[in-house]
Each structure stands twice: as C-alpha cells, then as structure tokens.
Amino acid sequence: MTFDWPTALPLIFAGLMGLAILIYVILDGFDLGIGILFAGAEDAEQDTMIAAIGPFWDANETWLVLAVGLLLVAFPMAHGTILTALYIPVFLLLVGLILRGVAFDFRAKVPAGKKHRWNRIFFLGSTMASLAQGYMLGVYVLGLDVGLGGMAFGALVALCLSAAYAAMGSAWLIYKTEGDLQGKAVRWLRVTLVLTALGMVAVSLATPFASPRIFDRWFLWPEILYLSPLPIVSALLFLWLWRQTFHLPKSDDRHALRPFLTLAAIFALGFAGLAWSFYPYVVPDKLTIWQAASAPESLAFILVGTVVVLPIIIFYSFYAYRVFGGKATDLTYD
C-alpha cells in the first residue's frame, strides 16, 4: 500500500500548526498574564516580575510566528479568509505586542521617575494583546461570525482568556518568586481561576451549537462516551487546583510548579476539544484542511525546512528554561 502524500501532508501541517498554537498559548500566556498583573503590583514587585520572564518572553513569541507562518504558507486560502474577517483584532494584537516589546526595553533605560510610564505601557500592551487573542478565538468558534452576537461572544471570551493568561502568570510567579510576591500570586491565581473556568465553560457550551455538524460530533452515541473524559478531567483539575491555592505557598516551596503544570494540562484538554470540534475544517464549516492547503509539492518543500527549524526551536526552548530555572533574582542591567 503506497503512502498518500497529498492526503497526509495537509494533516501533518495542521498538526504542526495546532502544536505551535498550543505551545504559544501556554508559554506566551504566562508572560502576557504577568503584564496584566502589573496593574496590582508595586514597583519592586514589577521588577521581580520582569526578571521572572526576561529570559523567556522573546523566545515564547517564536511559537506565534511559527503558527502564523505555517498558516500562511501551508493554508494560504484559510490565511486570507481568517485575517480578512479578523483584520482589526489582528492589528490590535500586533500593536499590543509592539508596545510590550518597546516598554520592556525602555523601562530599563529611562530615569527612575519615568519608569511608571513604561510600566503602564507594558500593562496596556499585554492587555491589548490578550483581549485581541480572546476576541479572535470567540469569533472563530462561532464560524467567523462578525455580527452583533459574534462580537458580544468574542468580547466575553476576550475577558475570560485575559483572565486565563493572568492565571498562568500567577502560577508562573508562584514558581519563580518567593516571599510576599509569591503569596500575592497565590491570591491572584484564586481570583483569576474563576474567570478562567467561566471562559472555558462559555466556549465549551457555544462550540457545539455553532453548527449542527459540531453538535453531532459531541452528542451522538458513542462519541459522547469517548469525549466525556475531556470536560470531566478538566473540571476535576480546576477543582483540585482551586483547593491547592489554599495550601500554597508551602514553607519549603514544594510543589510550586504544580499550579502552572495543572493549568497547562487544562489548556491542552480545552485545545483538544476545539480540535475535535472543528476537524477537518481549518475555517469552520467553510474550508477543510485539504481545500485550503497549498500544492503537495509546495508542502513537501516546506516540510523539509520545518524538519530543520522545529527541533532547533524546541531545543533552544528547553535549554533556556533549564539554564534560567529557579527563582527570579534581583533585576539588574549591568
């Protein structure tokens, strides 16, 4: 039996793009969340928070570049359709990311009296980027509905995804900091978990009703039996993490990484549910993976480059997190 490359290549690239998006949401989610949490932090705490993400935030955004790049070169028709419908939130996302990058560097170079301005810009950029991503997710879930209902749902998901990023940021601070800031991060996590759970419930309830096809994929027998572990395990993880927040931080800092890993698992389960809902469509109910894909010859050429680049990105990410592991130290720019 011969291998069917024209069928397999689009699936491979859809999987790679999905993996890049999931890793981006988890990794860049925590540093966007820390930017959002700037609103409730004091000056010295803000310096420590920056130190907690300093070695990682630039590399985290590599995964967004990879995901969008794969969408452009592997699924150009979908790229055009999605970005046309979401032009304004994509523009706001880019503005937010630019503001973050500029503020991150400039806050270290201006006189101490002007640092507040750049801290506010860092918060603004992080919040803009998070809200834009959440809005795009909400509109995408409803099949790129840009009507009043789609916009309202997008706004709800925008707020809840921003809270989810703040929860990731809080969990990362529990792992990377100590003392008063670590205790404050636990309290932040407790509050943001509620909105995170609300957002996942909203998306989970809306997705099956976005189209009859998605409804059938979830609620017909035996699919409902096979898929039931996704919401059940997610709910159990939420409840377990909520209980853990009342026992953190521990005196010897044991299990400080558990909240972050638990949230990463919850995000992965939610992403798996979305992937199942929309497969085989890359644009919900409009373009399938194969209809939107580039020519097999082009995909084969791109795959060669991806096989070279992807392991380098993965290796660098693991290396950076290993080298800069442990608690965040005092912020210096010597």
C-alpha positions, 0 to 999 in steps of 0.5 A, a space after each residue: 500500500 503506497 503512502 498518500 502524500 497529498 492526503 497526509 501532508 495537509 494533516 501533518 501541517 495542521 498538526 504542526 500548526 495546532 502544536 505551535 498554537 498550543 505551545 504559544 498559548 501556554 508559554 506566551 500566556 504566562 508572560 502576557 498574564 504577568 503584564 496584566 498583573 502589573 496593574 496590582 503590583 508595586 514597583 519592586 514587585 514589577 521588577 521581580 516580575 520582569 526578571 521572572 520572564 526576561 529570559 523567556 518572553 522573546 523566545 515564547 513569541 517564536 511559537 506565534 510566528 511559527 503558527 502564523 507562518 505555517 498558516 500562511 504558507 501551508 493554508 494560504 486560502 484559510 490565511 486570507 479568509 481568517 485575517 480578512 474577517 479578523 483584520 482589526 483584532 489582528 492589528 490590535 494584537 500586533 500593536 499590543 505586542 509592539 508596545 510590550 516589546 518597546 516598554 520592556 526595553 525602555 523601562 530599563 533605560 529611562 530615569 527612575 521617575 519615568 519608569 511608571 510610564 513604561 510600566 503602564 505601557 507594558 500593562 496596556 500592551 499585554 492587555 491589548 494583546 490578550 483581549 485581541 487573542 480572546 476576541 479572535 478565538 470567540 469569533 472563530 468558534 462561532 464560524 467567523 461570525 462578525 455580527 452583533 452576537 459574534 462580537 458580544 461572544 468574542 468580547 466575553 471570551 476576550 475577558 475570560 482568556 485575559 483572565 486565563 493568561 493572568 492565571 498562568 502568570 500567577 502560577 508562573 510567579 508562584 514558581 519563580 518568586 518567593 516571599 510576599 510576591 509569591 503569596 500575592 500570586 497565590 491570591 491572584 491565581 484564586 481570583 483569576 481561576 474563576 474567570 478562567 473556568 467561566 471562559 472555558 465553560 462559555 466556549 465549551 457550551 457555544 462550540 457545539 451549537 455553532 453548527 449542527 455538524 459540531 453538535 453531532 460530533 459531541 452528542 451522538 452515541 458513542 462519541 459522547 462516551 469517548 469525549 466525556 473524559 475531556 470536560 470531566 478531567 478538566 473540571 476535576 483539575 480546576 477543582 483540585 487546583 482551586 483547593 491547592 491555592 489554599 495550601 500554597 505557598 508551602 514553607 519549603 516551596 514544594 510543589 510550586 510548579 504544580 499550579 502552572 503544570 495543572 493549568 497547562 494540562 487544562 489548556 491542552 484538554 480545552 485545545 483538544 476539544 476545539 480540535 475535535 470540534 472543528 476537524 477537518 475544517 481549518 475555517 469552520 464549516 467553510 474550508 477543510 484542511 485539504 481545500 485550503 492547503 497549498 500544492 503537495 509539492 509546495 508542502 513537501 518543500 516546506 516540510 523539509 525546512 520545518 524538519 530543520 527549524 522545529 527541533 532547533 526551536 524546541 531545543 533552544 526552548 528547553 535549554 533556556 528554561 533549564 539554564 534560567 530555572 529557579 527563582 527570579 533574582 534581583 533585576 539588574 542591567 549591568 
